[in-house]
Amino acid sequence: MLVVAGVVLNRLNVSITGMLAGSHARYVPTWMEVQITLAIVAAGLLAYRWAVEHLPVFEAASRPVATAPARDRPAGAPAPAGIRAYSARTWTRLGGIST
């Protein structure tokens, strides 16, 4: 399908370019043609964004979640899900206040 589209676009490019060169005319797209082109590109970007957010395009990397430091929870209590422990250097680099 992409091959057919490429051949058609190539033929259109050759014929339109050849016709313009032979007629000595100058072509400038109107504002509506520019707007339609930008709308098609924007629709493609929105479709890509939707696909990435709603379909498993980029799976989340399966990495282990570190536990929170012991001083933040009672002794023997399990760490809350999704909490990561950062070193003081990493925390400062992320914009937090070091202790």
C-alpha positions in Angstrom: 0.0 0.0 0.0 2.8 2.4 0.9 4.5 1.6 -2.4 1.4 2.5 -4.4 1.1 5.7 -2.5 4.8 6.5 -3.1 4.4 5.9 -6.9 1.3 8.1 -7.1 2.9 10.9 -5.1 6.0 10.7 -7.3 4.0 10.9 -10.5 2.0 13.8 -9.2 5.2 15.6 -8.2 6.7 15.1 -11.6 3.6 16.1 -13.5 2.8 19.2 -11.5 6.4 20.3 -11.4 6.7 19.8 -15.2 3.4 21.6 -15.9 4.5 24.6 -13.7 7.9 24.8 -15.4 6.3 24.7 -18.9 3.7 27.4 -18.2 6.1 29.8 -16.4 3.5 30.3 -13.7 4.2 30.9 -10.0 2.3 28.9 -7.4 1.8 30.0 -3.8 -0.6 28.0 -1.6 -3.5 29.9 -0.2 -4.0 30.3 3.6 -6.7 27.6 3.5 -4.4 25.1 1.9 -1.7 25.8 4.5 -4.4 25.5 7.3 -5.6 22.1 5.9 -2.1 20.8 5.8 -1.4 21.9 9.4 -4.7 20.3 10.5 -3.8 17.0 8.9 -0.4 17.0 10.6 -2.0 17.9 13.9 -4.6 15.2 13.6 -1.8 12.7 12.9 0.1 13.9 16.0 -3.1 13.6 18.2 -3.8 10.1 16.9 -0.2 9.1 17.7 -0.5 10.6 21.2 -3.8 8.8 21.8 -2.3 5.5 20.7 0.6 5.9 23.0 -1.6 6.8 26.0 -4.3 4.2 25.4 -2.6 1.2 23.7 0.5 -0.7 25.0 2.9 1.0 22.6 5.6 1.7 25.2 5.3 -0.7 28.0 6.4 0.5 31.4 9.8 -0.9 32.3 9.5 -3.6 34.9 11.8 -2.5 37.6 11.6 -3.3 41.3 10.3 -0.6 43.5 12.5 0.2 46.5 11.1 0.4 49.9 10.8 3.6 51.9 13.4 4.2 54.6 12.6 2.5 57.9 12.5 5.8 59.8 9.4 6.8 57.8 7.3 3.9 59.0 6.8 1.8 62.1 9.1 -1.1 62.7 7.9 -4.2 60.9 5.3 -2.4 58.8 5.4 -3.1 55.1 6.3 -0.3 52.7 3.4 1.4 50.9 3.1 0.4 47.2 4.9 2.7 44.8 7.1 4.5 47.3 10.8 4.7 46.4 13.7 5.5 48.6 16.1 8.1 47.3 19.5 8.9 48.5 20.1 12.4 49.8 22.2 13.3 46.7 19.4 12.1 44.3 16.7 13.8 46.4 18.7 17.1 46.2 19.2 16.7 42.4 15.4 16.1 42.0 14.8 19.4 43.8 14.0 18.2 47.3 15.5 19.4 50.5 18.4 17.3 51.8 18.4 16.2 55.4 
